[in-house]
Amino acid sequence: MNSFDSNPATNSLISSEADSQRTLYPYVTGTSVVGIKYKDGILLAADMGGSYGSTLRYKSVERLKPVGKHSLIGASGEISDFQEIMRYLDDLILSDNMWDDGNSLGPKEVHNYLTRVMYNRRNKFNPLWNSLVLGGVKNGQKYLGTVSMIGVHYEDNHVATGFGNHLARPLLRDEWRENLTFEEGVILLEKCMRVLLYRDRSAVNKLQIAKITEEGVTISPPYSLKTFWNFSAFENPTHGAEGSW
Amino acid sequence: MDVSAGDLNAPHSMGTTIIGVTYDGGVVLGADSRTSTGMYVANRASDKITKLTDNVYMCRSGSAADSQIVSDYVRYFLHQHTIQLGQPSTVKVAANLVRLLSYNNKNMLQTGLIIGGWDKYEGGKIYGIPLGGTILEQPFAIGGSGSSYLYGFFDQAWKEGMTQEEAEQLVVKAVSLAIARDGASGGVVRTVTINSEGVTRKFYPGDKLSLWHEELEPQNSLLDILSTGSPEPMVS
């Protein structure tokens, strides 16, 4: 989908020496974010890794943040661009509050704002190198959407970024249903995050799960998942075929 | 001598080892002293720990020119900020000013920075600002090409709540280990310790450091070894 454009190796077609203002490639990156709708609202999960190329350099990066009273954002991609997006969003929420009119921006509006920002930057060949998940609840209405670095945006009952699209979404297509309880939702997300931990090179075993309901936002403290390696097939996999793997 | 372009999208390696560590009461910043242009060591005794204000210092890595100009701008802004504020700047403000420059000029700058200092509100703080302009507050930070060799070391050796002596020794040991393996790091180890009492600069020349694997005790001359050695020191 956007893999061609977001792959740094192929952007030599769109970059040249004369350009002084464009993000060529990301440096410190976060990996997948996974989000689902559940009975009371939205659940988001993301690990706390900040990779620097192939090095797992930072292991306490918070990639899930509240936005105003009704929304939650999760980001993958370049962390410095995410920090800048948070500044834009904090300004947006502040301006909204200054109206002091009793109204407040809901998740649908914030998602739309982000879409415009991301798409306009893409048109100027200077993207914010992120894939974002935006979830929230306002007046009982649950909302879950995603925006990519080129402005592709959509809503669904479950969304993910990066590797999450390939590994988590199939699991969610199979096992998600309406009105999951909080416990069921967490277990489902943890199943997705565990698979990502096994199969995504940039995953780190330290994650947070965030919940947003009509009452507000809660972001869990960092924690780690158990992993399972004790299968007989893992013990001596090349037995009878030395040199294989 | 063929130099391959390599993977252009991998982060650039930077000549230097820089470290910043918090301890119970302040921070210790450390760095090597080698500045290289290609294979040549242009300066073997550089000072990579630069003062931003009386209470905030910055470790510089990557392009010498880029890191120097960033420090010059931030020093200028912080000077004015201090006058307006009427009291010493906080470490957070200093770090965020550096971030602004790093982030907004990300396409042109190639410098990784570690900001460390002490203020009366938050005590000792370390902020890492790698390539791209991400800002991360950390209990300790490492940077520069030499830091690749220190991730495992710090995973094992770092502890919360060290004393000033423990923190300084950790920093010196770490820079020394990185110098042993990184060609782009070398020279002396410099440290700057910042706490409520002020700033202390320390200097550790090569002979003050421990020897690592396959390193030998430096001698004045072979002649000294021959005279004190066993009957058959020269083996053919």
Interface residues (C-beta under 8 A of the other chain):
Chain A: P8 A9 D19 S20 Q21 R22 T23 L24 Y25 P26 Y27 V28 G50 Y52 G53 S54 T55 R57 Y58 S60 V61 E78 I79 S80 Q83 E84
Chain B: N9 A10 P11 Y103 K106 N107 M108 P130 L131 G132 G133 T134 I135 L136 Q138 S148 Y151
